[in-house]
Amino acid sequence: MLRLSWILLTALIVFTPVTAQESKIAELRWTAERANAWHKKQPWLVGCNFIPSSAINQLEMWQADTFDPKTIDRELGWAHDLGFTTVRVFLHDLPWKEDAKGFAQRIDRFLEIADSHKIRLMFVLFSRRRRRTCTIPAGCNRPVSRS
């Protein structure tokens, strides 16, 4: 009898929070009507992949030494002037591993800049592209001299 009591008590403890959590999630879930009404209010998406001209790749865009808010601000301003409403931005995992707090601060700064130009963002989280085979003797993805 004591064993049965422990089993029932354990089952009650294990399954009660799940049930409570499921009901809370169900309350927060939007109805189809609410989702459709929200969607009708959204502007048409016009966008592109974004990387500032001062960065060679997505990694350089987010590293502390090469993050360039001045160029980002100028180029997102150009995007807005051309009618863009959205940009897709790739977030590399290495800046996060090296300096998570600084990376988050640079993301916040990017969000502020984009918001100032009324540009919405689509982040691709922790993307690391595969290396491609390069057939050029000097190598691919090498920086162009800016002299």
N, C-alpha and C positions, 0 to 999 in steps of 0.2 A: 504493500500500500504506500509506503514511504517513497519507494522508487517511482511509482506512478505519479505521485504528487510532484516530485522533482521533474519528471518528464513534462507534465502539464505546465508547471511554472516556467521551465525553460522555453517551451513552445510559445507560451504567452509573451515572454520577454522578447524572443526572437522575432515573432511575427507581428506584434502590435505596432512597432514603429514603422514597419513597411506599409501596413494598412493606413496608418495616419498620414504617412508621407504621400502615398498614392492619392488619398482623398484631397490633400492640399494641392498636389499637382493638377488634379482634375479641376479644382476650383480656379487655378491660375490659367488653365488652357483656354485660349480664345475659341469662341464659336466660329463656325465657317462664315457666318454673316459679318461678325466683327472683323475677321481677317480680310474678307473681301472689301469691306468698307474702307479699311486702312489702305489696302492695295490701290484702290481707286484714287486716293489722295496723293499717291506717290508720283513724282515726275518720271518722264521717260528717261531711261538710262542711256547716256551717251558717254562712252569712255574709252579707255586705253590702258595698257600696261604702263606703269610709271617707274622710271629710274632717272634720277637727275643726270644731266650731262657731265657733271663732275665725278661721277662714279663709274667704274668699269663694269661692276656687276652688283648684284643684290647684297653681297657680303660687304663690299666697300661702302655701299650706301648707308649701312647701319653701324659700322665701326666707329668708335669714339673719335679716332684721329681724322677720319675722312667724312663724317657726317657734316653736311653742308646746308644749313637752314636757309642761307641767303639765296643759293641757287634753287633750292626747293620752292621757296616763296615766289621767286621770279617765274619759274617754269609752271607752277600750278596757277599763277596769275594768267599766263599765256593760255593754259588749258581752259580756264574759265572764259577768257575773252573769245576763244574759238567755239564756245558752246558746250564744252565738256561738262558733265555733271558728276562723273564717277571715274575713279582710277583704281586699278588693281595693283597692289603692292605686295611683293614677296618678302617675307620675313625669314631670314636665314637663321639656323639654330646656333651657329658658332658665336655670334655676339651675345646671345643669351647665356651660353655656357661660360663665356669669358667674364661677363659683367652684367648680370641680370638686372640689377637696379639701374645702371646707366642705360641699358638697352630700353627698359621701360620708360625712362625719362625722355629718350630720343623719340620713342613712339608717341609719347604724349605731345612732344613739341611738333612732330609731324601732324598729329591730329589737329592741333591748334592752327597750324598754317593752312591745312586743307579747309578747316571750318571757316577761316577768314575769307576764303575764296568760294565758299559754298560748294565745295567739292566733297562728295561722299567717297568713302573708301571701301574696298573689298580686300581684306588682308588674306593672303595665302600663308597659313601658319607653318613656320619652321620648314620651309622648302629647301631642299638641297638637290639641285639638278645633277643628273648623271653627267660624267665627263664624256665628251664626244671624241671620237678619233680625229685627230688633226692631220691633214695631208700637206700642210704648209710647212716647209722646213724651219722657218723662224718660230713657229708655234702659234696656236690660236689664243684668242682672248688676251693678247698682250697690249699694254697701254700704248697709245700713240704719243709720241713726243710732243710736248706742248711748248716748244721753244719759240 
